[in-house]
Amino acid sequence: MSWRVMLWRVSWKVMSWKVSERMPEREPWRVSERMLEQKAGDTGEKETGVENREKQRKRMKQEKQAQMEMGFFWLVLAAMMGGFAALYGLLKKANGWFYESRLGDKQYSLPPGDLGWPLIGNMWSFLRAFKSTDPDSFISGFVHRYGRTGIYKAFMFGSPSIMVTLPETCRRVLMDDEQFVPGWPKATCELIGKKSFIGISYEEHKRLRRITAAPVNGHEALSIYLGYIEETVISTLDKWSVMGSFEFLTELRKLTFRIIMYIFLSSEGEEIMEALEREYTALNYGIRAMAINFPGFAYHKALKARKKLVAILQSVVDQRREMMKNNKSTTKKDMMNALLEVEDESGRKLDDEEIIDILVMYLNAGHESSGHITMWATVFLQEHPEFFRKAKAEQEEIIRNRPPTQKGLSLKEVKQMDYLSKVIDETLRVVNISLVVFREAKTDVNMSGYTIPKGWKVLVWFRSVHTDPEIYPDPKEFNPSRWDDHTPKAGTYLPFGAGSRTCPGNDLAKLEISIFLHYFLLNYQ
Ligand code: HEM
C-alpha cells in the first residue's frame, strides 16, 4: 500500500472519529440503534441489562481504539515530517560538508554562499533563472542572502566553485596568470578540444597566441580583411532581398562563418563551408546544454558534430601537407599555412591534432558571438527608432564626406563611426553573449578577505558587472547614449575579457558588425 493511500485511510478514520465524538445524533447507525432499543422497550421485548452493558462496553472499546489510532496517526505524521525536515536539512548541507570538510581549517575563511544539493549543486537554480525572464535573479539571490561581497562559494557545472561578480574581483582573477589557469568544464574541453587554448600550458598558449592573434587583429590585418568583409556583406544583403522570409540568426551565422573561414582557410569550397557551418551549429547547442551524453540530447549531438568537424578539417590538413610535400606552392597564405609552418625553439612543428583543435576553437569563437551580436544590434535599432535615425544619419554623413574617387569603406571611415561604436558597445553590454569565463586556482588565493582554495573553479561573472545598477543605472535599458563622454573604469566593461586571454578577435568582430550595420542602416526599408 502506498503511503498516500495509508495516509488517506488514517485520515478517514480520524474524520469519522471526530464526527462520532462531537455529533453522535447525526450518525444514522447510532440513531437507528437507539430507536431499536426504544422499540424493543415499547413492545415489551426488553433486552436484558447484561446485553445493554455488553453493547456499551463494545462501544467504549471501539472509541478507545479510535483514540489510539488517532494518537498513532499524529505520531506517524510528526515522525514523517520530522524525518523529511531532517533529510532536507541533511541533503542541503551534504555537498558543503563533503567538499568543505576536505579543506581543513581553510573552510572557515571561504566566501559566503552554499554548495547546493548533492550532485547538482546550484545548477537547478542557475538553469531555472536562465530559463526565466530574469536570469540575473541567480546572482541577485546570492547578493540578497549574503550581501554585496562580490565573491561567493557555490557548486557549478560539477565542481566546487567561487563566483566573482564585481569589477575588482573579476579583474584580479583575469589579470593573474600566476595563480589562475583556465578551468573550463570537462564537457566544454571535450567539445572545443584538449589541445585548444583552453587545454594547453601557459607557455604553449603564449606561443600559439602570438602566432595566431596578430593575423586576425590590428590595423594591418583589418585593412586586408575589410574589402572581403564588405563584399561579403553586400552580396549577402542582396541575396536576402530576394529570399522572402528567413531565419535572421541562421543567415547571420553563415555570413560571419564565411568571413572567419576566409581568414583561416582562404575559403575552402562552398560544400566544405556549408558542412562545417552546419556542424558548428550543433556543436554550439551542445556547449550551452547539460553534459548528458545520451542519444537525443544536445551534448551527445555536439560530440558527434565535433567528430565530423575533425574529419573535415583533417582532410584539409592532409591536402595542405600533401601540397607542401610536393613543393606545390599554394597561393593560400592563410592561418592554416601559418599553423603548418610554425616551429618552436627546438624546431618542433605542430601535429595534426594541435592544428585541428586550434582551428575548431578559432572557427567557432570567430563566428558565433559576432553573429549573435550583429543580430541583437539590428533588433535593438529597429526597436528604438530614435537610435536608428541617429545611427543612420551618421552613416549618411560618412558617405557625403567621401571623396568621389573612393570605392567602398575605408578603415578611417569605420573609426569615424562614433555613434555606431556606442550602439555596438551597448549591445555587447546588454546581451552578455559571454556571460561567464572559467578559471581554476593553482594555489590557495586570498581575495577580499576570503580564501579561494587550490583546485577550486573560479567563475568570472561578467554579466553581473554589466548589469550592476551601481555601475550602469537602469542596466536593462538599451541606451547607446550612456557611453557619451563615458570611459569605463577598469574592470567595469569586460565583453571581451581582460588580461592575457583577452579575445584576440575583438577588433575583427567590431569591424564585421560595423560594416554590416553600415549597409543595413543605409539600405534597409
Ligand atoms: C562579439 C564577438 C565576440 C565576443 C563577445 C568574444 C568574447 C570573448 C571573450 C569574453 C573571451 C575571453 C575568454 C576567457 O577569458 O577565457 C574570448 C576569447 C577568445 N575569442 Fe572571442 N569574442 C568575440 C569574437 C571573436 C572572434 C571574431 C574571434 C576570432 C578571431 C574570437 C576568438 C577568440 C579566441 C581564440 C579566444 C581565446 C583566447 C585565449 O584563450 O587566449 N572571438 N572571446
Boltz pocket constraint, residues with backbone or C-beta under 6 A from the ligand:
constraints:
  - pocket:
      binder: B
      contacts: [[A, 197], [A, 198], [A, 209], [A, 216], [A, 361], [A, 362], [A, 365], [A, 366], [A, 367], [A, 369], [A, 370], [A, 373], [A, 433], [A, 434], [A, 437], [A, 438], [A, 494], [A, 495], [A, 496], [A, 497], [A, 498], [A, 500], [A, 501], [A, 502], [A, 503], [A, 504], [A, 505], [A, 506], [A, 508], [A, 509]]
      max_distance: 6.0
